[in-house]
Amino acid sequence: MECREAQRCAQAFLKDELDRRTAENFVEHVQACDECMEELTIEYLLLEGISRLENADDIDLNSELDERLDRVRRRKKRYSQLKAGLFLLVCVILCIYLL
């Protein structure tokens, strides 16, 4: 994913509107690109900060953004593990069938 595409995806990511694959690509990009991570952080602070200030909620937005990014990374890891498990299961079934 390039920076322009990541910047277009930022608001959709913050609103949980990206599909799984796009969200994973987005997270990989912003973690590798300091400029895009800074833009994402600013958008998140503006989006959530204003809402929280209006409601007088406690604000720890940086850790909340980190948690969102971690959630996507964990989901990607689980998906990869599931694919590997399914592949192993198919191989076992195929071996049993051939024997």
C-alpha positions in Angstrom: 0.0 0.0 0.0 1.3 3.5 -0.9 1.0 6.6 1.3 -1.8 8.1 -0.7 -4.0 5.0 -0.5 -3.2 4.7 3.3 -4.3 8.3 3.8 -7.5 7.6 2.0 -8.1 4.6 4.2 -7.4 6.2 7.5 -10.9 7.4 8.3 -12.5 4.2 7.1 -10.1 2.3 9.4 -11.0 4.5 12.3 -14.7 3.8 11.6 -14.0 0.0 11.2 -15.2 0.2 7.6 -12.3 -1.6 5.9 -12.4 -5.2 4.8 -10.0 -7.5 6.5 -7.3 -7.6 3.8 -7.3 -3.8 3.3 -7.1 -3.2 7.1 -4.2 -5.6 7.4 -2.4 -3.8 4.5 -3.2 -0.5 6.1 -1.8 -1.5 9.5 1.4 -2.9 7.9 1.9 0.4 6.0 1.3 2.8 8.9 3.6 0.8 11.1 6.4 1.0 8.5 5.7 4.7 7.5 6.2 7.3 10.2 4.4 10.0 8.2 1.3 7.9 7.7 1.4 6.8 11.4 1.6 10.5 12.3 -1.4 11.3 10.1 -3.4 8.4 11.5 -2.6 9.5 15.0 -3.7 13.1 14.3 -6.9 12.0 12.7 -7.7 9.6 15.6 -6.9 12.3 18.2 -9.2 14.8 16.4 -12.0 12.3 15.8 -12.0 10.7 19.3 -10.7 13.7 21.2 -13.5 16.0 20.3 -16.1 13.4 21.0 -14.5 12.7 24.4 -14.1 16.3 25.4 -17.8 16.8 24.7 -18.7 13.9 27.0 -16.0 14.7 29.6 -14.6 11.2 29.2 -11.1 10.1 30.2 -8.7 10.4 27.4 -5.8 8.0 26.6 -6.1 8.0 22.9 -2.6 6.9 22.0 -3.0 3.6 23.8 -6.5 3.1 22.3 -5.1 3.7 18.8 -2.3 1.2 19.6 -4.9 -1.3 20.7 -6.8 -0.9 17.5 -3.7 -1.5 15.4 -2.8 -4.5 17.6 -6.3 -6.0 17.1 -5.8 -6.0 13.4 -2.3 -7.6 13.7 -3.7 -10.3 16.1 -6.6 -11.0 13.7 -4.2 -11.4 10.8 -2.1 -13.8 12.8 -5.2 -15.9 13.8 -6.3 -15.9 10.1 -2.9 -17.2 9.0 -2.9 -19.9 11.7 -6.4 -20.9 10.7 -5.3 -21.2 7.0 -2.3 -23.3 8.1 -4.5 -25.5 10.2 -7.0 -26.0 7.4 -4.2 -26.9 5.0 -2.9 -29.5 7.5 -6.4 -30.9 8.0 -6.8 -31.2 4.2 -3.5 -33.0 3.9 -4.4 -35.4 6.7 -7.7 -36.2 5.1 -6.1 -36.6 1.7 -3.5 -39.0 3.2 -6.2 -41.1 4.9 -8.2 -41.2 1.7 -5.2 -42.3 -0.3 -4.3 -45.1 2.2 
